[in-house]
């Protein structure tokens, strides 16, 4: 047996054991299969050099199943507002939040409940168009509350804001015309009513 062969696991049990060890090294727990669901976290962090790198580093180390990561300024001067959407178990998300709280520049973290949250996404969609179908595209966009932001000889660009489902549905409806390009912001969210974060 060569050195390379001796390094390889010889059974499925050993492979599973090595996978479990890798998860432990990454700080992941053994959450029950199928317990993952979508979570929206809002992280408020000081806008200091390296702060964003450290937050992204925690995401990478924990191998978080990140769906979207949206960054912008908050209402407080010098404070970033980062919205992270991830599919994971409650246990994993709690561990992730614990790790984020250890970062000096992180001020506050909120795990938003879907029942008390207003969430939106913005998308720019550039679609092939011509004299034969441009009016259909404009009408379809109008049905979804989209605004026309650019018209060229062979393309129309629409701007749509709404839930991810709304954006996805419009994108699928426009596929038959040929989509040239899509730019999406990812989810931004806040609590409903007068409740502060």
C-alpha positions as CSV (number, residue, x, y, z in Angstrom):
1,X,0.0,0.0,0.0
2,X,1.4,3.4,-1.0
3,X,1.5,6.4,1.4
4,X,-1.3,8.1,-0.6
5,X,-3.5,5.0,-0.3
6,X,-2.9,4.7,3.5
7,X,-4.1,8.3,3.9
8,X,-7.4,7.6,2.3
9,X,-10.4,6.4,4.5
10,X,-11.1,2.8,3.7
11,X,-14.8,2.6,4.6
12,X,-18.0,4.7,4.4
13,X,-18.0,4.8,8.2
14,X,-14.5,6.4,8.2
15,X,-15.7,8.9,5.6
16,X,-18.7,9.9,7.7
17,X,-16.5,10.2,10.7
18,X,-14.0,12.5,8.9
19,X,-16.9,14.6,7.6
20,X,-18.2,15.0,11.2
21,X,-14.7,15.9,12.4
22,X,-14.5,18.6,9.7
23,X,-17.9,20.0,10.8
24,X,-16.7,20.1,14.4
25,X,-13.5,21.9,13.3
26,X,-15.7,24.5,11.5
27,X,-17.7,25.0,14.7
28,X,-20.8,23.3,13.4
29,X,-23.1,21.2,15.5
30,X,-25.0,18.1,14.5
31,X,-28.4,19.7,13.9
32,X,-31.1,17.3,12.9
33,X,-31.5,16.7,9.2
34,X,-34.3,18.8,7.7
35,X,-34.3,21.4,10.5
36,X,-33.0,24.2,8.3
37,X,-35.2,27.2,7.5
38,X,-34.7,30.7,6.3
39,X,-33.4,33.3,8.9
40,X,-33.0,37.0,8.4
41,X,-30.3,38.6,10.5
42,X,-29.6,42.3,10.7
43,X,-26.1,43.1,12.0
44,X,-25.2,46.7,13.1
45,X,-21.4,47.2,13.0
46,X,-19.0,50.1,13.2
47,X,-17.8,51.2,9.8
48,X,-14.1,50.6,10.7
49,X,-11.4,49.2,8.5
50,X,-11.5,45.3,8.7
51,X,-14.9,45.1,10.4
52,X,-16.6,43.7,7.3
53,X,-13.7,41.3,6.7
54,X,-14.1,39.8,10.1
55,X,-17.9,39.4,9.7
56,X,-17.5,37.7,6.4
57,X,-14.7,35.6,8.0
58,X,-17.1,34.2,10.5
59,X,-19.6,33.3,7.7
60,X,-16.8,31.4,5.9
61,X,-15.4,29.6,8.9
62,X,-18.9,28.4,9.9
63,X,-19.7,27.4,6.3
64,X,-23.0,29.2,6.7
65,X,-25.6,28.6,4.0
66,X,-25.8,32.3,3.1
67,X,-28.5,33.2,0.5
68,X,-28.0,36.9,0.4
69,X,-25.7,39.5,2.0
70,X,-26.7,43.1,1.8
71,X,-24.6,46.0,3.0
72,X,-25.5,49.6,3.5
73,X,-25.4,52.6,5.8
74,X,-27.8,52.7,8.8
75,X,-29.6,55.7,10.3
76,X,-26.7,56.1,12.7
77,X,-23.5,57.9,11.4
78,X,-20.5,55.6,11.1
79,X,-22.6,52.4,11.5
80,X,-23.2,49.8,8.8
81,X,-26.4,47.8,8.5
82,X,-25.8,44.3,7.1
83,X,-28.7,42.0,6.3
84,X,-27.8,38.3,6.1
85,X,-30.3,35.7,4.8
86,X,-29.2,32.2,5.6
87,X,-30.8,28.7,5.5
88,X,-29.9,26.9,8.6
89,X,-31.2,25.3,11.8
90,X,-32.0,27.5,14.9
91,X,-29.0,26.0,16.7
92,X,-26.6,26.9,13.9
93,X,-27.9,30.4,13.7
94,X,-27.6,30.9,17.4
95,X,-24.0,29.7,17.3
96,X,-23.3,32.1,14.4
97,X,-24.8,35.0,16.3
98,X,-22.6,34.1,19.3
99,X,-19.5,34.2,17.1
100,X,-20.5,37.5,15.6
101,X,-21.0,39.1,19.1
102,X,-17.3,38.4,19.8
103,X,-16.3,40.8,17.0
104,X,-15.4,44.2,18.7
105,X,-17.0,46.3,15.9
106,X,-20.4,44.5,16.0
107,X,-22.8,46.6,18.1
108,X,-26.1,44.7,17.8
109,X,-27.6,41.7,16.0
110,X,-31.3,41.0,15.4
111,X,-32.8,37.7,14.3
112,X,-36.0,39.0,12.6
113,X,-39.2,37.0,13.0
114,X,-41.0,36.5,9.6
115,X,-44.3,37.5,11.3
116,X,-43.1,40.9,12.4
117,X,-40.9,41.8,9.4
118,X,-41.2,43.9,6.3
119,X,-38.8,42.6,3.7
120,X,-38.2,43.7,0.1
121,X,-35.8,43.1,-2.7
122,X,-35.0,45.2,-5.7
123,X,-34.1,43.8,-9.2
124,X,-33.0,45.3,-12.5
125,X,-33.9,43.0,-15.4
126,X,-32.7,43.6,-18.9
127,X,-34.9,41.8,-21.5
128,X,-34.5,41.3,-25.3
129,X,-37.3,43.2,-27.0
130,X,-38.3,44.4,-30.5
131,X,-41.3,46.0,-32.2
132,X,-43.2,42.7,-32.0
133,X,-43.0,42.2,-28.3
134,X,-42.0,45.4,-26.5
135,X,-45.6,46.3,-25.6
136,X,-46.1,42.8,-24.1
137,X,-43.0,43.2,-22.0
138,X,-44.1,46.6,-20.8
139,X,-47.6,45.3,-19.9
140,X,-46.2,42.3,-18.1
141,X,-43.8,44.6,-16.1
142,X,-46.8,46.9,-15.3
143,X,-48.7,43.9,-13.9
144,X,-45.9,43.4,-11.4
145,X,-45.5,47.0,-10.5
146,X,-42.2,47.2,-12.4
147,X,-40.9,50.6,-13.8
148,X,-39.2,50.9,-17.2
149,X,-35.8,52.5,-16.6
150,X,-34.2,52.1,-20.0
151,X,-35.4,51.4,-23.5
152,X,-33.0,50.6,-26.4
153,X,-33.5,49.3,-29.9
154,X,-33.2,45.7,-28.8
155,X,-33.7,45.7,-25.0
156,X,-35.9,46.9,-22.2
157,X,-34.7,47.3,-18.7
158,X,-37.2,47.0,-15.8
159,X,-36.9,47.8,-12.2
160,X,-39.1,45.8,-9.8
161,X,-39.3,45.9,-6.0
162,X,-41.1,43.4,-3.8
163,X,-40.9,40.1,-2.1
164,X,-38.4,37.5,-3.4
165,X,-41.4,35.5,-4.7
166,X,-42.7,38.4,-6.7
167,X,-39.2,39.0,-8.2
168,X,-38.8,35.3,-9.0
169,X,-42.2,35.1,-10.6
170,X,-41.6,38.1,-12.9
171,X,-38.2,36.8,-13.9
172,X,-39.7,33.4,-14.8
173,X,-42.5,35.2,-16.8
174,X,-39.8,37.2,-18.7
175,X,-37.6,34.2,-19.6
176,X,-39.6,33.5,-22.8
177,X,-38.4,36.9,-24.2
178,X,-34.8,36.2,-23.3
179,X,-33.2,37.8,-20.3
180,X,-29.9,39.5,-21.0
181,X,-28.9,40.4,-17.5
182,X,-30.3,40.5,-13.9
183,X,-28.9,42.5,-11.0
184,X,-30.6,41.8,-7.6
185,X,-29.9,43.5,-4.3
186,X,-30.8,40.6,-2.0
187,X,-33.3,41.0,0.9
188,X,-33.4,44.1,3.1
189,X,-35.7,44.0,6.1
190,X,-36.9,45.8,9.2
191,X,-39.5,45.2,12.0
192,X,-43.1,46.3,11.4
193,X,-44.7,49.3,13.2
194,X,-43.0,51.5,15.8
195,X,-40.9,48.6,17.2
196,X,-37.2,49.5,17.2
197,X,-34.4,47.2,16.3
